[in-house]
Amino acid sequence: MIQTQLYIDGQWQSPIDQGTRAIVSPADESVIAQAAEATRADARLAIAAARKAFDGPWRQTTIRDRARLLNKIAELIDRDAEKLAHLESLNTGKTLTESRTDMGDIAATFRYFAGLVASEAGAVNEAPHHVISRTLREPVGVCGLITPWNYPLLQAAWKIAPALGAGNTVVIKPSNLTPLTTHHFTQLVAELDLPPGVFNLVTGGAEVGAELAESLDVDLVSFTGGAFAGESIMKAATGNFKRIGLELGGKNPNIVFADADLDAAVDYALNAAFFHAGQVCSAGSRLMVEDSIYDAFIGRLAERLPRIVIGNGFHGETQMGPVQSAQQHDKILGMVQAGIAEGARLVHGGKRPAGDVFRKGYWLEPTLLADVTAGMKIAKEEIFGPVITAERFRSEEEALRAANDTPYGLAAAVWTRDLDKANRMSRALRFGTVWVNDYHPYFPEAPWGGYKASGIGRELARIGLDEYTELKHSYINLAPKAMGWFGA
Ligand code: NAD
């Protein structure tokens, strides 16, 4: 049985009150680990260690030191990729193929930020000859990093790599449902020769996250999760006006015009919605199809859905695993029922799959609800499960209006062969990412984040490093002379 501990000030330790939490496999509800469950008191120790490390020798590290550190972490992730992928699938239920892809992306993220950090230098500004004016980027300080359960280590990597690369110290708190890969990652960091307190792991629930958000000794909180917790973090952060980055939920339209390549559009509509059983912040669960092809498109999806292979993520033939928790399972089924009650037509799914192997665990059939209209709750709220809601639209204007009519603004996709229309749509959609004739690609070089209620700030890309820095103007007058302005 895996047992995890906290990592504070360079030491593995148990929570002060010895708290533990059973970690459960979403595939069969068996207990797979006992994780340390910290309280606010442990979080305070970690914050104090990170503060001391930031104010101490860590400030003297060079850009080159930190770029080397990130590259070394990438090497260790490559070394343990198979082990990490197994842990991720065990804990989240996602297929091993998906977890292996995550590990490749995580190593790529560390390498990308290593390169970016290494290229970072202060800019020298135009100024009089007796003056040195420079624009400097400095670390923000102690960073509290809070991550969700759907992409546990990937979301952590998007935060840890730029935070350490920019010279900050870190306290990370993964979701208490899925701490296993972040714990293993911390074991990798512990192999490195970092000063104590630079990297701290505190596993626990909302109270640990709240302590990070409230603490006056934390300078920045970067949070990925739901809107409810995001709002409370934003409020808590006002205590010392700490910097915040929020990556929140989405309601992401996947808009198919009649002139699209329909073979590709059908295929990607399934991938957009059922990848990781729809538990993706950018999942394309809100399908919008042009009137003239709507019925045929729904018909093609209806043929494909029963053929999706549901099963344990470790089995090679599995295409979709379970959802992560009992709570999610019930919430998704509730949303489906609410949709049917509002008038949506259940085409497929909407229940636990039949068969002995699906009796335990958090299984759901891939679900298609057709004839959804823009005003329905299921067209507006994040479902975060394997559910497609399909709406019909009659014109570009109608599609655009309906797609933008949501509090969220994370990601959208458009399917058309008309490049002018593709460009018009991608400019007019109020979303942080707009894909045309594709779904889901993201990479470290491109920014990730949302408009409106999908968050504040961006991760990845150059801006994903800048978010972890303070910008300073350093002005040095080398030959000061009396001015004789006041009372001379
Ligand atoms: P969640 O908000 O319940 O929890 C996220 C993290 O915050 C967890 O570590 C949790 O323990 C912690 N937390 C909970 N309440 C807190 C509080 N009051 N103060 C501080 N920390 C608190 O979210 P979740 O259910 O783990 O994740 C699913 C959500 O995450 C979905 O809404 C999804 O869209 C979103 N998400 C967004 C992105 C993105 O890039 N925008 C990526 C992944 C997930």
Residues whose N, C-alpha, C, O or C-beta is under 5 A from the ligand:
A	BS01	NAD	I146 T147 P148 W149 K173 P174 S175 N176 G204 G205 A206 G209 A210 T224 G225 G226 A227 A229 S232 E247 L248 G249 G250 C281 S454
